[in-house]
Amino acid sequence: GFDVTLGLYLIIYFLMVFSLLLNFFLAIVIDSYASVKDSVKECQIENSVLWDICAVFLYLAYAPLRGWPHRGKLLTRLMRTDLDQDGRNDEDQEDVPLPWEQLV
């Protein structure tokens, strides 16, 4: 027959192991979330969604006044620029340094 003590032991054992593994998983997820959240707070590039939407439309007004290039021309020039000067297309490479003086 079925021993009640063994069944109770197995259920308690399963719950303890499940709780322990769940705790490990949650600790990893929460730690990763906290580090990403801190990185986003320190990021100087990322703005709010509202400001990003406004910046899209403000670019159209600021570009002619400040002499900024047209977005299409800028994108074309960036695509053609060989930043690391190795003679290969930089889009296919993963880690390419960005010397800003070559873009101007």
PyMOL commands that set and color helices and strands:
alter all, ss='L'
color gray80, all
select helices_A, chain A and resi 4-42+49-66+71-80+90-92+100-102
alter helices_A, ss='H'
color red, helices_A
deselect
rebuild
show_as cartoon
